[in-house]
Amino acid sequence: MATKNAALRDALATYFGTLWNSGSLEIQNSANTVLVSFTLGADAFADVATGAIAANGVPIAGTAGNTGTADHAVLKSTGGATYQITALTVSTSGAQVNIDNLSINSGQTVNLTAFTWTESATVS
């Protein structure tokens, strides 16, 4: 199996992070309804460490616009039209995207507590 060395993983993760500066992260239910959206900062991610980057400025608070159970997250670049990553895992811990509560009610404050992207070492 082909693999990436550490320097390449770090470079790719760093570049990846810049694509999302001032972008957004949407928490959606299983029907793809947006429950809450978080605005990422101008420097969305911190410095890379072993191919992984973590969101800057967490926790980030957002106000829910709809009621439902969080199922997945969608990452969008500024304006939402250029780049998107769908089906990011969501939980209260141990997922790509962590929030403080999976059961969301309209008007509720929801906190993004962690968001980490890890550049894979393998090439498929």
N, C-alpha and C positions, 0 to 999 in steps of 0.2 A: 504494500500500500504506500502511495506517495504521501510525504509529509512536508510541512513548512517548518523552517527553522525559527528559532525564537525571534530573531531580528525581523523576519518577514511578518510573523504574527503580530508583533508590536506595531510595525508600520501600517499594516492593514487595519488594525483596531484603532489606531490614532486617526487615520483617514476616515474610517467609518464614523467616528465620533464627530468629526467636523461637519458631516452631512446633515446632522440633526440640530445644529446650533439654531436656536430660536424656533425649533419645530414643536410638534405636539405629540402627546401620547394619549390615545383614547382607550378607555376601558369599555368593553362591549359585552353584551350578553350573548347567548347562543344563537339568537336571531339577528346578530350584528347591529343591534340598536346601541347607540352610544349612551352609556350611563353617565360618564364623567370624562372630562378632558383636562389634561394637565399641559401647561405651556412650559417648555424647556427653556433654559436660559441661553444667553448669547454664547456661553461656553458650556454646552450641554453636558459634556462628560469630562471627568478628571483625567489626569495623566494615566497612561497605560501601565499595567503591571502584569507581566507574564501573559500577554495576549488578551488581557481583560481590562475593560473600562467600566467605571461606575458613574451614574448620573450625579452631576453636581447639584448642590442646593437642596438636597432632600433633608427633611420631608418637604414636599410640595403639596399644598392644599388646593383642592378643586371643589366646586359645588356641583352636585349631581343634578342633571337635567331630566333624568328618567329614573324609574324604579325597576329593579331587577337584580339578578345574581350575576356577578362578574364571572365571565367565562374565558376571555382572552383579551389581549391588548393589540392595538395597531399603532405603529410608530410612523409619523408623517413628517416630511421635511417642511420647511417654512412654506406656507401656502397650501400644503397638503397634496399638490398635484405631481411633483417631480419624482420623489422617492417615497416608497411605502414598504413596510414590513408588516405582514399580517400574522395572526395566530401565535403571538408571543404568549408564553405561559404566565398565568396570574394566580397568585395565592397570597396568604398572609405572611408566608416565609418560605424560603427555599426555591422560589420560582425565578424566572427571568425578571418579572415585574412583581413587586410586593406592595400591597396596599393594606390599610389597617382594618378593612372589613369587606367581605365578599358580598354581603347582603346590603344592597344600596337602595336608599329611598330618595326620591326626588326632593331637592332642597337640602339634603344632607351634605355636610362637609366630609370629603374623603381625602385621605392623606396617602400620597405616593411615598412609601418609606424606603424603597430601594429599587434600582433598575440597573442590572449588570449585563453587559454584552461580552461574550468570550469568543474570540476568534479561534476557530477550530484548528488543531494541529494537523489534521488530515485533509487530503485533497481527494475529492470524489469525482 
